Amino acid sequence: MIVDRKETILKINSFLIEEFELEEDQLVPDALLKDDLDIESLDFVDIAVILENNFGVKVTSEHLGKILTLHDLYQFVIDYKQN
């Protein structure tokens, strides 16, 4: 499956802005989800549900432990969709 990287990033950014009231200028690839974007541990459950509903991506707690930056989140979804 060919994944449109830019479209995927825009969709992820859109739900982060909407669900977590983030500003677009905060959403840089090297932003740390917890430290820079103030996403709490419980918020990761919401992110997992949103990813599953919007992208069909199954996220485990093991996956979430490895997703530290916004780039990690983008790449996880893109890699998952390509497999």
URGI-V903724 format. One record per helix or strand of 2 or more residues. SS is the DSSP state (~ for helix, > for strand). FROM is the first residue (numbers start at 0). LEN is the number of residues. If there is no record, write none. Layout:
ss=SS from=FROM len=LEN
ss=SS from=FROM len=LEN
This chain:
ss=~ from=4 len=16
ss=~ from=23 len=3
ss=~ from=40 len=15
ss=~ from=60 len=6
ss=~ from=69 len=13
